[in-house]
């Protein structure tokens, strides 16, 4: 006995959405670094159709840490985050003015046009792990993002 077309279609409706329920990463980029610079920020957009947490990031370029930046009076403060929640249907932006990925101990300078390999480790509310591998585009020293690649972040007092 062969399954009916309706049975196959019903099965696909159950199986396919589970495959779609994955974290996504888009627009990953970093600024080029100058000789002697040992750290760099990496920026991107994270999204997921279900609640998940970005637990860690790996890169062969150096040690990756999630960081938070926030204003404390008129001083920008930065601190490491142990993880970063990504709520269902709400994009999380990693940007130069907010949460971001910091690569410390760069093994070599980042040059405009390079691709920076990253592996992001997510864990869903159900405990299932997912790795997402991306290549962050290295833009010029004054880049503000992958769309325009112009104008710098400006200057802000910063304390770790």
C-alpha positions as CSV (number, residue, x, y, z in Angstrom):
1,X,0.0,0.0,0.0
2,X,1.4,3.4,-1.0
3,X,0.9,6.5,1.2
4,X,-1.6,9.0,-0.3
5,X,-0.4,12.4,-1.5
6,X,-2.3,13.9,1.4
7,X,-0.4,11.8,4.0
8,X,3.0,12.7,2.5
9,X,2.0,16.4,2.4
10,X,0.9,16.2,6.1
11,X,4.2,14.6,7.1
12,X,6.2,17.3,5.3
13,X,4.2,20.0,7.2
14,X,5.4,18.3,10.5
15,X,9.0,17.7,9.5
16,X,9.9,20.8,7.4
17,X,9.1,23.5,10.0
18,X,11.4,21.8,12.5
19,X,14.2,22.1,10.0
20,X,13.4,25.8,9.5
21,X,13.5,26.5,13.3
22,X,17.1,27.4,13.3
23,X,19.2,30.5,14.2
24,X,20.4,32.6,11.4
25,X,23.3,35.0,11.1
26,X,23.4,37.8,8.5
27,X,25.5,40.8,7.6
28,X,28.6,39.7,9.5
29,X,31.5,42.2,9.2
30,X,34.5,43.6,10.9
31,X,36.7,46.7,10.4
32,X,40.3,46.2,9.1
33,X,43.0,46.6,11.8
34,X,46.2,48.6,11.9
35,X,49.6,46.9,12.5
36,X,50.1,46.1,16.2
37,X,46.3,46.1,16.9
38,X,45.5,43.0,19.0
39,X,41.7,43.1,19.1
40,X,38.8,43.8,16.7
41,X,35.0,44.0,16.9
42,X,32.8,41.9,14.8
43,X,29.2,42.8,14.0
44,X,26.2,41.0,12.6
45,X,22.4,40.3,12.9
46,X,21.2,37.2,14.7
47,X,17.6,35.8,14.4
48,X,15.7,32.7,15.3
49,X,12.1,31.6,15.0
50,X,12.3,30.1,18.5
51,X,14.0,31.3,21.7
52,X,17.7,30.4,21.7
53,X,20.9,31.5,23.3
54,X,24.2,32.3,21.7
55,X,26.6,30.5,24.0
56,X,30.0,31.0,22.4
57,X,31.9,31.9,19.2
58,X,35.1,30.3,17.8
59,X,37.5,31.7,15.3
60,X,41.0,30.8,14.3
61,X,41.9,34.5,14.3
62,X,42.0,34.8,18.1
63,X,39.9,34.5,21.3
64,X,36.2,35.4,20.7
65,X,34.1,36.9,23.5
66,X,30.6,38.4,23.5
67,X,30.6,42.0,24.8
68,X,28.1,44.5,26.0
69,X,28.6,48.2,25.6
70,X,26.4,50.7,27.4
71,X,26.5,54.3,28.5
72,X,27.1,55.0,32.2
73,X,26.6,58.8,32.4
74,X,28.8,60.1,29.6
75,X,31.2,57.2,29.6
76,X,30.8,54.1,27.4
77,X,31.4,50.9,29.4
78,X,32.2,47.5,28.0
79,X,32.0,44.1,29.7
80,X,32.1,40.4,28.7
81,X,28.7,38.6,28.5
82,X,28.6,34.9,29.3
83,X,25.8,34.4,26.6
84,X,23.4,36.3,24.5
85,X,19.7,35.5,24.3
86,X,18.0,35.6,20.9
87,X,14.2,35.8,21.4
88,X,11.8,34.2,18.9
89,X,11.1,36.5,16.0
90,X,13.2,39.4,17.3
91,X,16.5,40.2,15.6
92,X,19.5,40.9,17.8
93,X,21.9,43.4,16.3
94,X,25.6,43.2,17.2
95,X,26.9,46.7,16.4
96,X,29.7,49.1,17.1
97,X,27.5,51.0,19.6
98,X,26.1,48.0,21.5
99,X,26.5,44.3,22.0
100,X,29.3,42.9,19.8
101,X,31.8,40.1,19.3
102,X,35.3,41.0,20.4
103,X,38.3,39.1,19.0
104,X,41.3,39.4,21.3
105,X,44.8,38.2,20.7
106,X,44.6,38.6,16.9
107,X,47.1,36.3,15.2
108,X,47.5,38.7,12.3
109,X,46.0,42.0,11.2
110,X,42.7,42.0,9.5
111,X,42.9,43.5,6.0
112,X,40.1,45.0,3.9
113,X,38.8,42.2,1.7
114,X,39.7,39.4,4.1
115,X,37.1,36.9,5.3
116,X,37.0,36.2,9.0
117,X,35.7,32.6,9.7
118,X,33.4,32.3,12.7
119,X,31.5,29.4,14.3
120,X,28.6,30.5,16.5
121,X,27.3,28.0,19.1
122,X,23.6,28.3,19.8
123,X,21.5,26.3,22.3
124,X,17.7,26.3,22.0
125,X,15.2,26.3,24.9
126,X,14.8,22.6,24.2
127,X,18.5,22.0,24.9
128,X,19.3,21.3,21.3
129,X,22.6,22.7,20.1
130,X,23.2,24.3,16.7
131,X,26.4,25.6,15.2
132,X,26.3,28.3,12.5
133,X,29.4,29.0,10.4
134,X,29.8,32.4,8.7
135,X,32.5,34.4,7.0
136,X,32.6,37.9,8.3
137,X,33.6,40.4,5.6
138,X,36.5,42.7,6.6
139,X,35.8,46.3,5.5
140,X,37.8,49.4,5.6
141,X,39.0,51.2,8.8
142,X,36.2,53.7,8.7
143,X,33.4,51.3,7.8
144,X,30.0,51.6,9.6
145,X,28.6,48.4,8.1
146,X,28.4,46.2,5.1
147,X,26.0,48.4,3.1
148,X,27.9,51.6,2.8
149,X,31.4,50.9,4.2
150,X,32.0,54.6,4.9
151,X,32.3,57.0,7.9
152,X,33.7,56.0,11.3
153,X,32.1,55.3,14.7
154,X,33.4,58.6,16.1
155,X,35.0,58.9,19.4
156,X,33.6,58.0,22.8
157,X,35.3,57.6,26.2
158,X,35.5,53.9,27.0
159,X,36.4,51.9,30.1
160,X,36.6,48.1,30.5
